[in-house]
Amino acid sequence: MGYELAFVASLLHMAADALAEARTAQAEIALHAAAAFLREHLMPWVGEFLDALQVRADTPFCRGAAMLCRDTLRVVAGFPGESGQ
């Protein structure tokens, strides 16, 4: 899951850089790519994985990290402009 999240982070970073330089078309491409990757490759299985992690975690920190990751992915996967299809 770490590599998948790093890939999404790099796409979001590219989008932020493009927006900072007023390259809105490139930012839009990066945002749509991040959303598509999340929707097609990560979201189908990550909820079940994070649920299992939260249940089996030995520490409150790990349980909290699983909850934070799940909620963050829900927000990022549903940012404006994405239809979810």
C-alpha positions in Angstrom: 0.0 0.0 0.0 3.0 2.3 0.6 3.9 2.4 -3.1 0.4 3.1 -4.2 0.1 6.0 -1.7 3.4 7.4 -2.8 2.3 7.3 -6.4 -0.9 9.2 -5.6 1.1 11.7 -3.5 3.4 12.3 -6.5 0.5 12.9 -8.8 -1.1 15.3 -6.3 2.3 17.1 -5.9 2.5 17.4 -9.7 -1.0 18.9 -9.7 -0.1 21.4 -7.0 3.1 22.5 -8.8 1.2 22.9 -12.0 -1.5 25.0 -10.3 1.2 27.2 -8.7 2.5 27.9 -12.2 -1.0 28.5 -13.6 -0.8 25.4 -15.8 -4.4 24.4 -15.2 -4.6 21.8 -18.0 -1.6 19.9 -16.6 -3.0 20.1 -13.1 -6.3 18.7 -14.2 -4.6 15.8 -15.9 -2.7 14.9 -12.8 -5.8 15.2 -10.6 -7.8 13.0 -12.9 -5.0 10.5 -13.0 -4.8 10.4 -9.2 -8.5 9.9 -8.9 -8.6 7.2 -11.5 -5.7 5.3 -9.9 -7.5 5.5 -6.5 -10.8 4.4 -7.9 -9.5 1.6 -10.1 -6.5 0.2 -8.2 -6.7 1.2 -4.5 -10.2 1.8 -3.3 -11.6 -1.7 -4.4 -9.5 -3.4 -1.7 -8.0 -0.8 0.7 -11.1 -0.5 2.9 -11.1 -4.2 3.8 -7.3 -4.0 4.4 -7.6 -1.0 6.7 -10.5 -2.6 8.6 -8.4 -5.6 9.3 -5.5 -3.5 10.3 -7.6 -1.5 12.7 -9.0 -4.7 14.3 -5.7 -6.4 14.6 -3.5 -3.4 15.5 -1.6 -3.8 18.8 -1.4 -0.1 19.5 -3.8 2.9 19.5 -1.3 4.6 17.1 -1.7 1.9 14.5 -5.5 1.9 14.9 -5.6 5.7 14.5 -3.3 5.5 11.5 -5.7 3.0 9.8 -8.7 5.3 10.5 -6.8 8.4 9.3 -5.7 6.6 6.1 -9.2 5.4 5.3 -10.8 8.9 5.9 -8.1 10.7 3.9 -8.5 8.3 0.9 -12.2 8.8 0.9 -11.8 12.6 0.7 -9.0 12.4 -1.9 -10.9 9.9 -4.0 -14.0 12.1 -4.1 -12.5 15.5 -4.7 -14.5 17.9 -6.9 -14.6 17.1 -10.6 -14.6 13.3 -10.3 -17.7 11.4 -11.1 -16.6 8.2 -9.4 -17.0 6.2 -12.6 
